[in-house]
């Protein structure tokens, strides 16, 4: 087994920006395939990359996740078994560098932890992931 | 991730995660296309504590099952965006309201779910 840990950026992850998409799209999306096609043969991993694969139906907006809530799947990783913790709906306040009070949080301010085993590169991998 | 950043306790009924200066992207105009993104740093601490309300979420069509507990979750965070000189710190964790929804437990999905249900 391999073990890896990734911490994608929160907004990057949600926005399917380069950082976020790359995190969960290592498993064989069209972009990755295209990039792979430009590398030398020696760079290609014969069993596919060992990173986690996204859950297909969470990809409606290219974000690879969904809100946290009752009856909703906490994991963003397909072929996964392990511990999860997921939450949403933070609100509160804080202080900026000018000592001004600023509110934070919305219904979709969400976080998550996935810690366990997933299947990729035709082998069981282990990893700890956080959606921040 | 630094060793010890994530700690499970109570047989998986509690989780604490604490990270310092994680590289993130500040993208205030998201989800607008081509929204400007700036490198930022985020430090945070988050605590999950299971309640006594057990839950099971299962969808045979989507191949997943979650067994666990509704939870209380609190967090505190600090953000810096060096390019604009912005810093922000939340109130301390014991002063911040809990998340509106939180769950903690175990999940099995995809091929693992299929393998288990086929037994």
Interface residues (C-beta under 8 A of the other chain):
Chain A: X5 X7 X9 X10 X11 X12 X14 X15 X17 X19 X55 X57 X61 X68 X69 X70 X71 X72 X73 X74 X75 X77 X78 X79 X80 X81 X82 X83 X84 X85 X86 X87 X88 X89 X90 X91 X92 X93 X94 X95 X96 X97 X102 X104 X107 X111 X113 X114 X115 X117 X119 X128 X130 X132
Chain B: X1 X6 X8 X12 X15 X17 X19 X22 X23 X24 X25 X26 X27 X30 X31 X35 X37 X42 X44 X46 X48 X55 X57 X59 X62 X64 X66 X68 X71 X73 X75 X77 X85 X86 X87 X88 X89 X90 X91 X95 X96 X97 X99 X100 X101 X102 X103 X104 X105 X106 X107 X108 X109 X110 X111 X112
